[in-house]
Amino acid sequence: MDGYLITVLSNIGMISFVALSAYILLLSGQISFGQQAYFGIGAYTAGIATVMWQWPLAAALLLGAAVAAIAAGVVGLATLRLSGIYFAMATLAFAEIMRIAADLFVYRREIDGIETGPDGIEGFRDIRYFFANEVSPLQTCLIVYAVLIAVLAAFFLAERTRAGRFLRQVGEDPLLAEVQGIDVMRVRMAAALAAGAVAGLGGGLYAHLMTYVEPKSFDIMLGVHTLAYGLIGGLGTALGPIIGVLIDIGLLESTRIFHGYRMIVFGGLVALLLIVRPRGLLDEVAVNRIQQALRRGRHAGD
Amino acid sequence: MIAVDLAQNTLDGLMVGSSYALLAVGFTLIFGVMRRLNLAYGPTIMAGVYLGTASFISFDAPILVVLAIVIAGSAVVGLYVERLCFRPFGEAARTASMVASFALWMQLEEAATHLLPRHMNPFPALTTSPPIEIGPLLLRVDHLIMLAATLLMAVAVTYLLARMRLGLAIRAVIDQPRAAAIVGIRVERIMMLTFVLASAIGGIAGFLIAATDTQVTAMIGMWATTKGLVAMMLGGLGSVKGAIAGGLLLGVLEAHAQWFLGPQVRDMVAWGLLFVLLAFWPGGLMGTKALDRTMAVGRRV
């Protein structure tokens, strides 16, 4: 398989994690500009675990997800009472604080004779786990997608449970949900923790795939982009944000014809698309229709 | 000599903060009228400033012409953003218009780099006079001009809103859009005018900062967005007086943080302050409560 294609596919896979993270919060009715912070926390934690503490990959990834979730929980305690734009700004503020903190974070050790570790603004180099264990680029791509599919499966299962429906209810109308006895704060906190974990997991994978992360990678742009993916692709299912990622990264690569004008075209396209479909492509209505059509199809043979 | 440092930093901070204040005023006007965040605001200003820079580089335009181009450019681009991102969306599609404004942010940034591909570009200076010395304190003349211009704009905007019919209409739309429509105010037209006005004000802010730096970098869009947002939130959404106060406060705090702790901590201070404020006093200096009642925004201008 062509190396370039593998890189693109790997990118799509990893960015999907952050997109899914923002998606969870969108379902709970909150807009977050700061999920890139948890992506970064996951990346640095998992990287430190494998490079400096010699942990195996799976444990490192889980640690990254856990630390990110804990951070999300702490932030959530401070911010989940806020609504709408205030919450969004608070998440952005936290993400920027984290990014600047990463610029100042230095933790160097000598491993196997080479000095490695996060070096502030220079970033964190030589996260060589895959290289050292002779995993090929194709295999790393498959690992990313394996984890992504597992996460998506978890999403689809969760949608069918009461918890999943509570989440959407809280997002749709928190006052009504509260009146019906749903503990809105609890649901929001659960969503925040899950979102942090998903982003952290993706971050760990990102660190190992790229073998190099720097604080600049986790800036506002990443956050706003990933938020947009869910809103473009539609909030009906977890596939929505993935579609958004595909449109952006897939289209970005395919519209090489518009070399240098990509964002101008893409920006205009997105704005126009949203005028036509303000809740995204695969919004709840569309998903409902598809599900009904499938049900009708199944019963057609009766 | 700590007292001198404190005084100097406070003065410097006030002057830089005045540009933040203008940015915040523009942001808050749009938010007050639209109830939506315009993520393309910073890039709108960038577009205006870039047009001015281009005219300076290509035709050696005099500084007043550059100012006019910057204002006009920002206003026109603001109109473009309003038409594409805010006009077509109603109450129900608020997040969609915010995402659309983000898409235009991308678009405008790329268009700007086509206009001026270099990262750093020269910009005419406000003045070449040497700094004024008052005792141990140094006051840059261009900073003073910036402060004076901001105060003038602030007075003008407040006068507009308080004394003129257009201002009354704007306040009515901010306060109660439906009631305003019932009494015959053309709400859509007011929204458009406010948008254009806010963009023009932002253009002036961008011009002032570029003229004091005598250069324009590709980061100006992001700068305007972040400083404007933080200053606006500090002062309370939808409040013009709050925006001014927030901007000045931000400038002063940043100046002190940079002096004592370095430029990176300076940025962290701004965000940290915002985060703490939101966690404990979401309404900002002059806004109203922000806990789960988005409609509480925009009570007083």
Interface residues (C-beta under 8 A of the other chain):
Chain A: I31 A78 T79 R81 L82 S83 G84 I85 Y86 A88 M89 A90 L92 A93 F94 E96 I97 I100 A101 D103 L104 P174 I220 V224 L227 A228 L231 I232 G260 Y261 R262 M263 I264 F266 G267 G268 L269 V270 A271 L272 L274 I275 P278 R279
Chain B: F31 L37 L39 L84 C85 P88 F89 A92 A93 T95 A96 S97 M98 V99 A100 F102 A103 L104 W105 M106 Q107 L108 E109 E110 A111 H114 M222 T226 L229 V230 M233 L237 Q264 V265 D267 M268 W271 G272 L274 F275 L278 A279 P282 A290 L291 D292 R293 T294 V297
